[in-house]
Amino acid sequence: MKGYIASWVSAAVTSLVGLALMFGLPSVLDDFMLIQVTIYVVMAILGVSLGFIWGYGGILCFGQAAFFGLGSYTYAIAVMNLGDSTVPFLLAIAVPALFAALLGYVIFYGRLSDVYMGVITLTVTLILFNLVNSTAGPEWKIGKAPLGGFNGIPSVPGINLPWDTEDTLGPRGMYNLSFGLLLLVYLGLRALLASRVGRVIVAIKENEQRALLLGYDARAYKLFTFTLGGAIAGMAGCLFANWGSFTSPTIFGLAQSAQIIIWVIVGGLGTLLGPVVGCVAIQWLTTQIGTQQTFNANLVLGAILVVFVLLVPRGVVPGIGTLIERLLARRKASPALASTGTPPAALTAEERPS
């Protein structure tokens, strides 16, 4: 019961901090800095999508960038053809979710092992990269939207208010929308994990064979988890296309896929806040390295990954949580030590404080 209460207290505190940042930062930052912060928020949504399916579903997907890219391209193509962004925004969520459902059905109901899961998702991402990258000619277009090959699709129209194409979101509106969706995803996943379905998802990750013996269809729950993660990643891709008014095949690239995994490992696997922390920290560090042009950013990211895997395998957020628990336990134990002069472990059952 204490763990349940502590979990929801943590969610409430995180939500309050998020709301404070959502409404507070626009009042202290100019539009340029707000645009820079917005991309951190957008990528954090992408990180949470992998953190959910990997940390809670036990599904290590090397191709989360595939759903991210599909969401970005779906929105760009649809909005350039329809003009209004309402339906394209929904399509940018639905199309990656459908693709994830089809891919997941083949993997989970085909009873492929976890090793093949990683290989297949990575291969699909590289196939999409090469496919979109080879559409450079003027004949490659869908309706009014030229695919552009490696040059990508420029001048992507921004998100407007529902069915009001004249009222598009500016930098502050885009920031508020992105941050609001990040909070919505976080709270929605917390609620899902606290429900019966969420508990079954975690149970399957911990011991799939036991869940099967209890009568749960592990494949169906895994497929649901994988599809939901794809939908969230697609929404992040839609926001990314809006952020830069541009999308290109590089978002399907291997570097993008690897970065998402690093965010989750650094922030903390098995948490929803960890991928957000890892994403923001790694992106900020990458930006600083790129600005100074002293070190190779990929080399630094590789070194960080090795250090965290070897020295901090649980990640930043779980590590901080463990440190706080130890400090609180030491603080509770100090009165007993001060009053008796004997470590609590050495006290008899009658002498130990109740």
C-alpha positions in Angstrom: 0.0 0.0 0.0 2.9 2.4 0.8 4.5 1.7 -2.5 1.2 2.4 -4.3 0.7 5.7 -2.4 4.3 6.7 -3.0 3.9 6.0 -6.7 1.0 8.3 -7.1 2.6 11.0 -4.9 5.6 10.9 -7.3 3.2 11.2 -10.3 1.5 14.2 -8.7 4.7 15.9 -7.9 6.0 15.3 -11.4 2.8 16.6 -12.9 2.9 19.8 -10.8 6.5 20.4 -11.8 5.6 19.8 -15.4 2.7 22.2 -15.2 4.9 24.9 -13.6 7.4 24.5 -16.5 4.7 24.4 -19.1 3.1 27.8 -18.0 6.3 29.3 -16.4 8.9 29.0 -19.1 7.1 31.0 -21.8 7.1 34.0 -19.5 10.9 34.0 -19.0 12.1 32.7 -22.4 12.1 34.5 -25.7 10.7 32.8 -28.8 14.1 31.6 -30.0 14.9 29.8 -26.7 11.3 28.5 -26.5 11.8 26.8 -29.9 15.0 25.1 -28.7 13.2 23.8 -25.6 10.3 22.6 -27.7 12.4 20.1 -29.6 13.6 18.7 -26.2 9.9 18.2 -25.3 9.1 16.5 -28.6 12.0 14.1 -28.4 11.1 13.4 -24.8 7.7 12.0 -26.0 9.6 9.8 -28.4 11.9 8.6 -25.5 8.8 7.8 -23.4 7.4 5.7 -26.1 10.4 3.4 -26.1 10.7 3.6 -22.3 7.2 2.2 -22.0 7.4 -0.7 -24.4 11.0 -1.7 -23.3 10.9 -0.8 -19.6 7.4 -2.2 -18.8 6.7 -4.5 -21.8 10.1 -6.0 -22.0 10.2 -5.3 -25.8 13.5 -4.0 -27.0 12.6 -2.3 -30.3 15.6 -1.0 -32.3 13.2 0.6 -34.8 11.3 3.2 -32.8 12.6 5.7 -35.3 10.5 4.0 -38.0 7.2 4.9 -36.2 8.6 8.4 -35.5 9.5 8.9 -39.2 6.2 7.5 -40.4 4.3 9.9 -38.2 6.4 12.8 -39.5 5.9 11.9 -43.2 2.3 11.0 -42.8 1.5 14.4 -41.3 3.6 16.3 -43.9 2.0 14.5 -46.9 -1.5 14.7 -45.5 -1.5 18.4 -44.5 0.0 19.5 -47.8 -2.9 17.8 -49.6 -5.7 18.6 -47.2 -4.6 22.1 -46.0 -6.2 21.7 -42.6 -4.1 19.9 -39.9 -6.8 18.3 -37.9 -7.1 15.0 -39.9 -3.4 14.9 -40.7 -2.6 15.1 -37.0 -4.8 12.1 -36.3 -3.4 10.2 -39.3 0.1 10.8 -38.0 -0.9 8.8 -34.9 -3.1 6.2 -36.6 -0.8 5.2 -39.5 2.3 4.4 -37.3 0.0 2.5 -34.9 -1.4 0.4 -37.7 2.1 -0.3 -39.0 3.2 -1.3 -35.5 0.2 -3.5 -35.2 0.9 -5.3 -38.4 4.6 -5.6 -37.7 4.0 -6.7 -34.1 1.4 -9.3 -35.2 4.1 -10.9 -37.5 6.6 -10.9 -34.7 4.6 -11.9 -31.7 2.2 -14.4 -33.3 5.0 -15.8 -35.4 6.7 -16.6 -32.0 9.9 -14.9 -33.0 12.5 -14.6 -30.2 13.7 -11.3 -28.7 16.9 -11.5 -30.8 14.8 -11.5 -34.0 12.7 -8.8 -32.6 15.7 -6.4 -32.5 16.9 -7.5 -35.9 13.6 -7.1 -37.7 12.7 -3.7 -36.2 16.2 -2.4 -37.1 15.9 -3.8 -40.6 12.5 -2.3 -41.2 13.9 1.1 -40.1 16.8 0.9 -42.6 14.4 -0.3 -45.4 12.2 2.8 -44.8 15.3 5.0 -44.8 16.5 3.7 -48.1 13.0 3.7 -49.6 12.3 7.4 -48.8 15.9 8.4 -49.6 15.5 7.1 -53.2 12.5 9.3 -54.0 14.5 12.3 -55.2 12.9 12.8 -58.7 10.1 15.2 -59.4 7.9 12.2 -60.3 8.0 11.0 -56.7 5.1 12.8 -55.1 1.9 11.9 -53.4 -0.8 14.3 -54.5 0.5 17.8 -54.0 3.4 16.6 -51.7 6.8 16.0 -53.3 8.8 13.4 -51.3 12.1 15.1 -52.2 14.4 12.1 -51.5 17.3 13.0 -49.2 16.3 16.7 -49.3 13.1 15.8 -47.6 9.8 17.7 -47.6 10.3 21.5 -46.9 7.7 24.1 -45.9 5.4 21.7 -44.0 2.3 23.7 -42.9 2.0 24.1 -39.1 -0.8 22.9 -36.9 -3.8 25.1 -36.9 -6.9 25.2 -34.6 -9.4 22.5 -35.6 -10.8 23.3 -39.1 -9.5 26.9 -38.9 -6.6 27.0 -41.3 -5.9 30.7 -40.8 -5.1 30.3 -37.1 -1.8 28.3 -36.9 0.2 27.9 -33.8 3.2 30.1 -33.1 6.3 29.2 -31.1 4.5 29.6 -27.7 1.5 27.7 -28.9 3.6 24.9 -30.3 5.5 24.7 -27.0 2.3 24.5 -24.9 0.9 21.8 -27.2 4.0 19.7 -27.1 4.4 20.0 -23.3 0.7 19.4 -22.8 0.9 16.2 -24.9 4.0 15.1 -23.0 2.1 15.4 -19.7 -0.9 13.7 -21.1 1.2 10.8 -22.3 3.0 10.5 -19.0 -0.2 10.6 -16.9 -2.0 8.3 -19.3 0.7 5.7 -19.2 0.9 5.9 -15.4 -2.9 5.3 -15.2 -2.6 2.4 -17.7 0.2 0.8 -15.6 -1.8 1.1 -12.5 -4.8 -0.6 -14.1 -5.3 -4.4 -14.4 -4.1 -4.3 -18.0 -0.9 -2.5 -17.0 -0.2 -5.0 -14.2 -0.6 -7.9 -16.6 1.8 -6.2 -19.1 4.4 -5.9 -16.3 3.7 -9.5 -15.1 4.3 -10.8 -18.7 7.6 -9.0 -18.8 8.7 -10.4 -15.4 7.6 -14.0 -16.1 5.8 -14.7 -19.4 5.5 -18.4 -18.8 3.7 -17.9 -15.5 1.3 -15.4 -17.1 0.5 -17.9 -19.8 -0.2 -20.6 -17.2 -2.6 -18.1 -15.5 -4.6 -17.9 -18.7 -3.3 -14.6 -20.1 -2.6 -14.2 -23.8 0.9 -12.8 -23.7 1.0 -12.2 -27.4 -2.1 -10.0 -27.4 -0.8 -7.9 -24.5 2.6 -7.5 -26.1 0.9 -6.5 -29.4 -1.2 -3.9 -27.6 2.0 -2.5 -25.8 3.9 -2.4 -29.1 1.1 -0.7 -31.0 0.6 2.0 -28.3 4.3 2.7 -28.3 4.2 3.1 -32.1 1.2 5.5 -31.8 3.1 7.7 -29.3 6.2 7.7 -31.4 4.1 8.7 -34.5 2.6 11.6 -32.5 6.1 12.8 -31.7 7.0 12.6 -35.4 4.1 14.8 -36.2 5.2 17.4 -33.7 8.8 17.2 -35.0 7.6 18.0 -38.6 5.7 21.0 -37.2 8.6 22.1 -35.1 11.0 22.6 -38.1 8.4 22.8 -40.9 10.5 20.1 -42.5 11.1 16.3 -42.5 13.7 14.2 -44.2 14.8 10.5 -44.3 17.5 11.1 -41.7 14.9 10.6 -39.0 14.7 7.0 -40.1 18.5 6.7 -39.7 20.5 4.3 -37.5 21.9 7.2 -35.5 18.4 8.3 -34.5 17.4 4.7 -33.5 20.6 4.4 -31.3 20.0 7.8 -29.6 16.6 6.7 -28.4 18.0 3.6 -26.7 20.8 5.7 -25.1 18.2 8.1 -23.7 16.3 5.3 -22.0 19.4 3.6 -20.6 20.9 6.9 -19.3 17.6 8.1 -17.8 16.6 4.8 -16.3 14.9 1.7 -17.7 11.6 0.8 -16.0 10.6 4.4 -15.4 8.6 6.9 -17.4 10.4 10.0 -16.1 13.8 8.5 -16.9 13.6 8.7 -20.7 12.6 12.3 -20.3 15.6 13.1 -18.2 17.9 11.1 -20.4 16.6 12.7 -23.6 17.0 16.2 -22.3 20.4 15.6 -20.9 21.8 13.8 -23.9 20.3 16.3 -26.4 21.7 19.3 -24.4 25.2 17.6 -24.3 25.1 16.8 -28.0 24.2 20.4 -28.8 27.0 21.8 -26.7 29.5 19.4 -28.3 28.3 20.4 -31.8 28.6 24.1 -30.9 32.2 23.8 -29.7 33.2 21.4 -32.5 36.0 20.0 -30.2 34.9 16.3 -29.9 32.9 14.0 -32.1 29.4 13.8 -30.7 28.9 10.1 -31.6 32.1 9.2 -29.9 31.0 11.0 -26.7 27.6 9.3 -26.8 29.2 5.9 -27.2 31.4 6.6 -24.2 28.4 7.7 -22.1 26.6 4.5 -23.1 29.5 2.3 -22.0 29.9 4.2 -18.7 26.2 3.9 -17.8 26.0 0.2 -18.8 29.0 -0.6 -16.6 28.8 1.8 -13.7 25.1 3.0 -13.5 23.1 0.2 -15.1 19.8 1.3 -13.5 20.1 4.8 -14.9 19.9 8.3 -13.4 16.4 8.4 -12.0 16.4 5.0 -10.3 19.9 5.8 -9.0 18.7 9.0 -7.4 15.7 7.2 -6.0 17.9 4.6 -4.4 20.2 7.3 -3.0 17.2 9.1 -1.4 16.0 5.9 0.1 19.4 5.2 1.7 19.6 8.7 3.1 16.1 8.4 4.6 16.9 5.0 6.1 20.2 6.3 7.6 18.3 9.3 9.0 15.7 7.0 10.7 18.5 4.8 12.0 20.6 7.6 13.5 18.3 8.3 16.6 18.6 4.6 17.7 22.4 4.8 17.2 22.7 8.0 19.1 20.6 6.8 22.1 22.3 3.4 22.5 25.7 3.9 21.0 25.2 0.6 19.3 24.4 0.0 15.6 20.7 -0.9 15.1 21.7 -4.3 13.7 23.4 -5.2 16.9 20.4 -4.4 19.2 18.2 -7.2 20.5 14.6 -7.5 19.5 13.6 -5.9 22.8 16.0 -3.0 22.4 15.2 -2.1 18.8 12.8 0.9 18.3 9.3 -0.1 17.2 
